[in-house]
C-alpha cells in the first residue's frame, strides 16, 4: 500500500512539472526524431555551413523565443551565389552581417556533405550531415518530464527494431 501511494504521488508531481523547451531535429519525411537538445528562451541556435562556391562559412543565427526560432541575423564572409548582395549589410568583427527579425515554427534544412551543415547550441556542435542524408526540420517544443520519459521509452523500443532490410535476420 505504501509503495502504491509513493507511485501515485510521484506521478502527480511528475505530471505537474513545468515544461522544458527542447530543440528537436526531425527527419522531414518520416517525422523521426534525430536529435533533441534542451534550450531556454534567448538561447542562440546557429546553423553553420560552408558556401559551396565561395568556400567561406555562413551562419544563420536564430534565437529561441518560446516555441519559435527567431532568425536574428546571417553572418557571412564573402558575396556569392545565393548570398545577399543588395540588402542592408553591415561589416562587423563577425563578418558581413544581415539582420533579420522573422520567426519560424519550423526551419527546414537539407544537410549536405559539401556544405557540412552543423547545428551549434550552447557552444556544442552537432553534425547534421551524419544525422540524416535527407531533409530535416528544426523546431522547439515544450516537454514535461513525462513527455521525456515517454520519448525515452519509445527510443528504447525502436532500438530493437531493424531500421533497414540488411539488419533483418
C-alpha positions, 0 to 999 in steps of 0.5 A: 500500500505504501509503495502504491501511494509513493507511485501515485504521488510521484506521478502527480508531481511528475505530471505537474512539472513545468515544461522544458523547451527542447530543440528537436531535429526531425527527419522531414519525411518520416517525422523521426526524431534525430536529435533533441537538445534542451534550450531556454528562451534567448538561447542562440541556435546557429546553423553553420555551413560552408558556401559551396562556391565561395568556400567561406562559412555562413551562419544563420543565427536564430534565437529561441523565443518560446516555441519559435526560432527567431532568425536574428541575423546571417553572418557571412564572409564573402558575396556569392551565389545565393548570398545577399548582395543588395540588402542592408549589410553591415561589416562587423568583427563577425563578418558581413552581417544581415539582420533579420527579425522573422520567426519560424515554427519550423526551419527546414534544412537539407544537410549536405556533405559539401556544405557540412551543415552543423547545428551549434547550441550552447557552444556544442556542435552537432553534425547534421550531415551524419544525422540524416542524408535527407531533409530535416526540420528544426523546431522547439517544443515544450516537454514535461518530464513525462513527455521525456520519459515517454520519448525515452521509452519509445527510443528504447523500443525502436532500438530493437527494431531493424531500421533497414532490410540488411539488419533483418535476420 
